[in-house]
Amino acid sequence: MAQATRKLLEHALKLPPAERAELVAQLVASLDGDEPEGRVERAWADEIERRVREMPAPGAALPSADEVFSRLRTHLAERRRAK
């Protein structure tokens, strides 16, 4: 790591957590140069909304681990047969 980069990192690590998070978001966004920021943000928002909709209601009965693994084994076996 270059000395200038190291100094920048040292200064960045002294920032409050919220400011560090914003800095990280901006740096990552700068690496996605070919993706318009709005489109990426919309895709993440859609994914978050989808996952929230799929969450069980508070207090809902959840399947046991045995049931989950049984479903997974059945699903994988069906996929293997379909190939």
N, CA, C and O atoms as a GROMACS GRO file, in nm:
protein
  332
    1MET      N    1   0.085  -0.117   0.000
    1MET     CA    2   0.000   0.000   0.000
    1MET      C    3   0.089   0.123   0.000
    1MET      O    4   0.183   0.133   0.080
    2ALA      N    5   0.061   0.215  -0.088
    2ALA     CA    6   0.140   0.338  -0.098
    2ALA      C    7   0.123   0.421   0.029
    2ALA      O    8   0.021   0.413   0.097
    3GLN      N    9   0.224   0.500   0.059
    3GLN     CA   10   0.221   0.582   0.181
    3GLN      C   11   0.102   0.678   0.181
    3GLN      O   12   0.038   0.696   0.284
    4ALA      N   13   0.072   0.739   0.067
    4ALA     CA   14  -0.042   0.832   0.061
    4ALA      C   15  -0.172   0.758   0.091
    4ALA      O   16  -0.260   0.810   0.160
    5THR      N   17  -0.184   0.636   0.040
    5THR     CA   18  -0.304   0.555   0.065
    5THR      C   19  -0.311   0.517   0.212
    5THR      O   20  -0.418   0.519   0.271
    6ARG      N   21  -0.197   0.483   0.270
    6ARG     CA   22  -0.193   0.445   0.411
    6ARG      C   23  -0.236   0.563   0.499
    6ARG      O   24  -0.311   0.545   0.594
    7LYS      N   25  -0.190   0.684   0.466
    7LYS     CA   26  -0.227   0.802   0.543
    7LYS      C   27  -0.378   0.829   0.529
    7LYS      O   28  -0.446   0.863   0.626
    8LEU      N   29  -0.427   0.815   0.409
    8LEU     CA   30  -0.569   0.834   0.385
    8LEU      C   31  -0.651   0.736   0.469
    8LEU      O   32  -0.752   0.772   0.528
    9LEU      N   33  -0.605   0.610   0.472
    9LEU     CA   34  -0.674   0.508   0.551
    9LEU      C   35  -0.671   0.543   0.700
    9LEU      O   36  -0.772   0.531   0.769
   10GLU      N   37  -0.557   0.586   0.748
   10GLU     CA   38  -0.546   0.625   0.889
   10GLU      C   39  -0.646   0.734   0.923
   10GLU      O   40  -0.712   0.728   1.027
   11HIS      N   41  -0.658   0.834   0.836
   11HIS     CA   42  -0.754   0.943   0.859
   11HIS      C   43  -0.897   0.890   0.852
   11HIS      O   44  -0.982   0.928   0.933
   12ALA      N   45  -0.923   0.804   0.756
   12ALA     CA   46  -1.058   0.751   0.739
   12ALA      C   47  -1.100   0.670   0.861
   12ALA      O   48  -1.216   0.677   0.903
   13LEU      N   49  -1.008   0.593   0.918
   13LEU     CA   50  -1.041   0.511   1.034
   13LEU      C   51  -1.073   0.593   1.158
   13LEU      O   52  -1.131   0.542   1.253
   14LYS      N   53  -1.036   0.720   1.157
   14LYS     CA   54  -1.067   0.808   1.271
   14LYS      C   55  -1.205   0.872   1.258
   14LYS      O   56  -1.254   0.935   1.353
   15LEU      N   57  -1.269   0.856   1.143
   15LEU     CA   58  -1.402   0.913   1.123
   15LEU      C   59  -1.505   0.837   1.206
   15LEU      O   60  -1.485   0.721   1.240
   16PRO      N   61  -1.616   0.905   1.240
   16PRO     CA   62  -1.725   0.834   1.309
   16PRO      C   63  -1.779   0.723   1.218
   16PRO      O   64  -1.769   0.733   1.096
   17PRO      N   65  -1.837   0.618   1.276
   17PRO     CA   66  -1.885   0.504   1.197
   17PRO      C   67  -1.977   0.544   1.081
   17PRO      O   68  -1.963   0.489   0.972
   18ALA      N   69  -2.069   0.635   1.102
   18ALA     CA   70  -2.161   0.673   0.994
   18ALA      C   71  -2.086   0.735   0.876
   18ALA      O   72  -2.118   0.709   0.761
   19GLU      N   73  -1.987   0.816   0.906
   19GLU     CA   74  -1.910   0.879   0.799
   19GLU      C   75  -1.823   0.775   0.727
   19GLU      O   76  -1.805   0.782   0.605
   20ARG      N   77  -1.768   0.679   0.803
   20ARG     CA   78  -1.690   0.572   0.739
   20ARG      C   79  -1.779   0.490   0.647
   20ARG      O   80  -1.738   0.453   0.536
   21ALA      N   81  -1.900   0.462   0.692
   21ALA     CA   82  -1.993   0.384   0.608
   21ALA      C   83  -2.025   0.459   0.480
   21ALA      O   84  -2.029   0.398   0.372
   22GLU      N   85  -2.048   0.588   0.489
   22GLU     CA   86  -2.077   0.667   0.369
   22GLU      C   87  -1.956   0.668   0.276
   22GLU      O   88  -1.971   0.659   0.154
   23LEU      N   89  -1.837   0.680   0.332
   23LEU     CA   90  -1.715   0.679   0.252
   23LEU      C   91  -1.700   0.545   0.179
   23LEU      O   92  -1.667   0.542   0.060
   24VAL      N   93  -1.725   0.437   0.249
   24VAL     CA   94  -1.716   0.304   0.187
   24VAL      C   95  -1.817   0.292   0.073
   24VAL      O   96  -1.784   0.243  -0.035
   25ALA      N   97  -1.939   0.337   0.098
   25ALA     CA   98  -2.043   0.330  -0.006
   25ALA      C   99  -2.002   0.408  -0.129
   25ALA      O  100  -2.022   0.362  -0.242
   26GLN      N  101  -1.945   0.525  -0.109
   26GLN     CA  102  -1.902   0.607  -0.222
   26GLN      C  103  -1.786   0.541  -0.297
   26GLN      O  104  -1.781   0.544  -0.420
   27LEU      N  105  -1.693   0.483  -0.224
   27LEU     CA  106  -1.580   0.416  -0.289
   27LEU      C  107  -1.626   0.295  -0.369
   27LEU      O  108  -1.582   0.275  -0.483
   28VAL      N  109  -1.714   0.215  -0.311
   28VAL     CA  110  -1.766   0.098  -0.383
   28VAL      C  111  -1.843   0.143  -0.506
   28VAL      O  112  -1.829   0.084  -0.613
   29ALA      N  113  -1.924   0.246  -0.492
   29ALA     CA  114  -2.000   0.298  -0.606
   29ALA      C  115  -1.906   0.343  -0.718
   29ALA      O  116  -1.938   0.330  -0.836
   30SER      N  117  -1.791   0.397  -0.681
   30SER     CA  118  -1.698   0.444  -0.784
   30SER      C  119  -1.639   0.327  -0.863
   30SER      O  120  -1.594   0.347  -0.976
   31LEU      N  121  -1.638   0.208  -0.806
   31LEU     CA  122  -1.587   0.090  -0.876
   31LEU      C  123  -1.690   0.034  -0.973
   31LEU      O  124  -1.655  -0.039  -1.066
   32ASP      N  125  -1.816   0.067  -0.953
   32ASP     CA  126  -1.924   0.020  -1.038
   32ASP      C  127  -1.949   0.119  -1.151
   32ASP      O  128  -2.064   0.145  -1.186
   33GLY      N  129  -1.844   0.172  -1.208
   33GLY     CA  130  -1.854   0.279  -1.306
   33GLY      C  131  -1.953   0.259  -1.418
   33GLY      O  132  -2.011   0.356  -1.466
   34ASP      N  133  -1.975   0.135  -1.462
   34ASP     CA  134  -2.064   0.114  -1.575
   34ASP      C  135  -2.210   0.098  -1.534
   34ASP      O  136  -2.298   0.093  -1.620
   35GLU      N  137  -2.239   0.090  -1.405
   35GLU     CA  138  -2.376   0.075  -1.357
   35GLU      C  139  -2.427   0.207  -1.304
   35GLU      O  140  -2.368   0.262  -1.211
   36PRO      N  141  -2.534   0.260  -1.359
   36PRO     CA  142  -2.591   0.381  -1.302
   36PRO      C  143  -2.635   0.354  -1.158
   36PRO      O  144  -2.702   0.255  -1.130
   37GLU      N  145  -2.597   0.442  -1.068
   37GLU     CA  146  -2.622   0.422  -0.926
   37GLU      C  147  -2.770   0.399  -0.895
   37GLU      O  148  -2.803   0.314  -0.813
   38GLY      N  149  -2.857   0.473  -0.960
   38GLY     CA  150  -2.999   0.459  -0.933
   38GLY      C  151  -3.051   0.320  -0.964
   38GLY      O  152  -3.135   0.267  -0.890
   39ARG      N  153  -3.003   0.260  -1.071
   39ARG     CA  154  -3.048   0.126  -1.110
   39ARG      C  155  -3.004   0.022  -1.009
   39ARG      O  156  -3.080  -0.069  -0.975
   40VAL      N  157  -2.881   0.034  -0.962
   40VAL     CA  158  -2.829  -0.059  -0.863
   40VAL      C  159  -2.905  -0.044  -0.732
   40VAL      O  160  -2.945  -0.143  -0.671
   41GLU      N  161  -2.925   0.080  -0.689
   41GLU     CA  162  -2.999   0.104  -0.565
   41GLU      C  163  -3.140   0.050  -0.575
   41GLU      O  164  -3.191  -0.008  -0.479
   42ARG      N  165  -3.206   0.068  -0.692
   42ARG     CA  166  -3.342   0.018  -0.710
   42ARG      C  167  -3.345  -0.134  -0.704
   42ARG      O  168  -3.437  -0.193  -0.647
   43ALA      N  169  -3.244  -0.198  -0.762
   43ALA     CA  170  -3.238  -0.344  -0.758
   43ALA      C  171  -3.223  -0.393  -0.614
   43ALA      O  172  -3.287  -0.491  -0.575
   44TRP      N  173  -3.140  -0.327  -0.534
   44TRP     CA  174  -3.124  -0.366  -0.395
   44TRP      C  175  -3.254  -0.342  -0.318
   44TRP      O  176  -3.295  -0.426  -0.238
   45ALA      N  177  -3.317  -0.229  -0.341
   45ALA     CA  178  -3.444  -0.199  -0.272
   45ALA      C  179  -3.548  -0.305  -0.307
   45ALA      O  180  -3.620  -0.351  -0.218
   46ASP      N  181  -3.556  -0.345  -0.434
   46ASP     CA  182  -3.651  -0.448  -0.475
   46ASP      C  183  -3.621  -0.581  -0.405
   46ASP      O  184  -3.712  -0.650  -0.360
   47GLU      N  185  -3.493  -0.615  -0.397
   47GLU     CA  186  -3.454  -0.740  -0.332
   47GLU      C  187  -3.489  -0.738  -0.183
   47GLU      O  188  -3.537  -0.837  -0.129
   48ILE      N  189  -3.464  -0.627  -0.119
   48ILE     CA  190  -3.497  -0.614   0.024
   48ILE      C  191  -3.648  -0.628   0.044
   48ILE      O  192  -3.692  -0.699   0.134
   49GLU      N  193  -3.726  -0.560  -0.039
   49GLU     CA  194  -3.871  -0.569  -0.028
   49GLU      C  195  -3.919  -0.713  -0.050
   49GLU      O  196  -4.007  -0.760   0.022
   50ARG      N  197  -3.860  -0.783  -0.147
   50ARG     CA  198  -3.898  -0.921  -0.174
   50ARG      C  199  -3.869  -1.009  -0.052
   50ARG      O  200  -3.952  -1.092  -0.013
   51ARG      N  201  -3.752  -0.991   0.007
   51ARG     CA  202  -3.716  -1.073   0.123
   51ARG      C  203  -3.805  -1.044   0.243
   51ARG      O  204  -3.842  -1.135   0.317
   52VAL      N  205  -3.840  -0.917   0.262
   52VAL     CA  206  -3.929  -0.882   0.374
   52VAL      C  207  -4.066  -0.945   0.354
   52VAL      O  208  -4.125  -0.996   0.448
   53ARG      N  209  -4.118  -0.941   0.229
   53ARG     CA  210  -4.248  -1.003   0.200
   53ARG      C  211  -4.246  -1.153   0.228
   53ARG      O  212  -4.348  -1.210   0.268
   54GLU      N  213  -4.134  -1.217   0.207
   54GLU     CA  214  -4.123  -1.361   0.225
   54GLU      C  215  -4.100  -1.402   0.371
   54GLU      O  216  -4.105  -1.521   0.403
   55MET      N  217  -4.076  -1.306   0.458
   55MET     CA  218  -4.055  -1.339   0.599
   55MET      C  219  -4.185  -1.386   0.661
   55MET      O  220  -4.292  -1.334   0.631
   56PRO      N  221  -4.176  -1.485   0.748
   56PRO     CA  222  -4.298  -1.530   0.815
   56PRO      C  223  -4.347  -1.422   0.912
   56PRO      O  224  -4.269  -1.342   0.962
   57ALA      N  225  -4.477  -1.423   0.937
   57ALA     CA  226  -4.535  -1.327   1.030
   57ALA      C  227  -4.480  -1.353   1.170
   57ALA      O  228  -4.447  -1.467   1.204
   58PRO      N  229  -4.471  -1.248   1.252
   58PRO     CA  230  -4.425  -1.269   1.390
   58PRO      C  231  -4.514  -1.372   1.460
   58PRO      O  232  -4.637  -1.366   1.452
   59GLY      N  233  -4.452  -1.466   1.527
   59GLY     CA  234  -4.525  -1.568   1.598
   59GLY      C  235  -4.568  -1.686   1.512
   59GLY      O  236  -4.626  -1.782   1.563
   60ALA      N  237  -4.539  -1.681   1.382
   60ALA     CA  238  -4.577  -1.791   1.293
   60ALA      C  239  -4.496  -1.916   1.327
   60ALA      O  240  -4.380  -1.907   1.369
   61ALA      N  241  -4.558  -2.030   1.309
   61ALA     CA  242  -4.488  -2.156   1.332
   61ALA      C  243  -4.386  -2.176   1.220
   61ALA      O  244  -4.420  -2.166   1.102
   62LEU      N  245  -4.266  -2.205   1.257
   62LEU     CA  246  -4.159  -2.226   1.161
   62LEU      C  247  -4.130  -2.375   1.149
   62LEU      O  248  -4.146  -2.449   1.246
   63PRO      N  249  -4.088  -2.419   1.031
   63PRO     CA  250  -4.058  -2.562   1.015
   63PRO      C  251  -3.935  -2.600   1.097
   63PRO      O  252  -3.847  -2.517   1.121
   64SER      N  253  -3.930  -2.724   1.138
   64SER     CA  254  -3.814  -2.773   1.212
   64SER      C  255  -3.696  -2.788   1.115
   64SER      O  256  -3.714  -2.787   0.993
   65ALA      N  257  -3.579  -2.802   1.171
   65ALA     CA  258  -3.460  -2.822   1.089
   65ALA      C  259  -3.473  -2.951   1.007
   65ALA      O  260  -3.434  -2.955   0.891
   66ASP      N  261  -3.529  -3.055   1.069
   66ASP     CA  262  -3.548  -3.182   0.997
   66ASP      C  263  -3.637  -3.162   0.875
   66ASP      O  264  -3.609  -3.216   0.768
   67GLU      N  265  -3.744  -3.084   0.891
   67GLU     CA  266  -3.835  -3.060   0.779
   67GLU      C  267  -3.766  -2.979   0.669
   67GLU      O  268  -3.783  -3.007   0.550
   68VAL      N  269  -3.689  -2.880   0.708
   68VAL     CA  270  -3.617  -2.797   0.610
   68VAL      C  271  -3.519  -2.884   0.531
   68VAL      O  272  -3.514  -2.875   0.408
   69PHE      N  273  -3.442  -2.968   0.600
   69PHE     CA  274  -3.344  -3.052   0.530
   69PHE      C  275  -3.413  -3.156   0.443
   69PHE      O  276  -3.363  -3.190   0.336
   70SER      N  277  -3.527  -3.206   0.488
   70SER     CA  278  -3.603  -3.301   0.408
   70SER      C  279  -3.650  -3.236   0.278
   70SER      O  280  -3.639  -3.295   0.170
   71ARG      N  281  -3.702  -3.114   0.289
   71ARG     CA  282  -3.746  -3.040   0.169
   71ARG      C  283  -3.628  -3.016   0.075
   71ARG      O  284  -3.640  -3.029  -0.046
   72LEU      N  285  -3.515  -2.980   0.134
   72LEU     CA  286  -3.396  -2.952   0.054
   72LEU      C  287  -3.350  -3.078  -0.020
   72LEU      O  288  -3.316  -3.072  -0.138
   73ARG      N  289  -3.348  -3.192   0.050
   73ARG     CA  290  -3.309  -3.317  -0.016
   73ARG      C  291  -3.403  -3.351  -0.131
   73ARG      O  292  -3.360  -3.393  -0.238
   74THR      N  293  -3.534  -3.331  -0.108
   74THR     CA  294  -3.633  -3.358  -0.214
   74THR      C  295  -3.611  -3.266  -0.332
   74THR      O  296  -3.612  -3.310  -0.447
   75HIS      N  297  -3.590  -3.138  -0.304
   75HIS     CA  298  -3.568  -3.040  -0.411
   75HIS      C  299  -3.444  -3.076  -0.493
   75HIS      O  300  -3.447  -3.073  -0.616
   76LEU      N  301  -3.335  -3.109  -0.424
   76LEU     CA  302  -3.210  -3.143  -0.495
   76LEU      C  303  -3.227  -3.271  -0.577
   76LEU      O  304  -3.175  -3.280  -0.688
   77ALA      N  305  -3.298  -3.369  -0.523
   77ALA     CA  306  -3.321  -3.493  -0.597
   77ALA      C  307  -3.402  -3.465  -0.723
   77ALA      O  308  -3.374  -3.521  -0.829
   78GLU      N  309  -3.503  -3.378  -0.713
   78GLU     CA  310  -3.583  -3.343  -0.831
   78GLU      C  311  -3.500  -3.271  -0.935
   78GLU      O  312  -3.516  -3.295  -1.055
   79ARG      N  313  -3.411  -3.185  -0.892
   79ARG     CA  314  -3.325  -3.114  -0.987
   79ARG      C  315  -3.230  -3.210  -1.058
   79ARG      O  316  -3.206  -3.196  -1.178
   80ARG      N  317  -3.178  -3.308  -0.984
   80ARG     CA  318  -3.089  -3.406  -1.046
   80ARG      C  319  -3.161  -3.490  -1.150
   80ARG      O  320  -3.106  -3.519  -1.256
   81ARG      N  321  -3.286  -3.528  -1.119
   81ARG     CA  322  -3.364  -3.607  -1.213
   81ARG      C  323  -3.399  -3.526  -1.339
   81ARG      O  324  -3.411  -3.583  -1.447
   82ALA      N  325  -3.415  -3.395  -1.324
   82ALA     CA  326  -3.454  -3.309  -1.436
   82ALA      C  327  -3.339  -3.289  -1.535
   82ALA      O  328  -3.362  -3.252  -1.650
   83LYS      N  329  -3.218  -3.312  -1.492
   83LYS     CA  330  -3.102  -3.290  -1.580
   83LYS      C  331  -3.087  -3.397  -1.682
   83LYS      O  332  -2.995  -3.392  -1.763
   0.00000   0.00000   0.00000
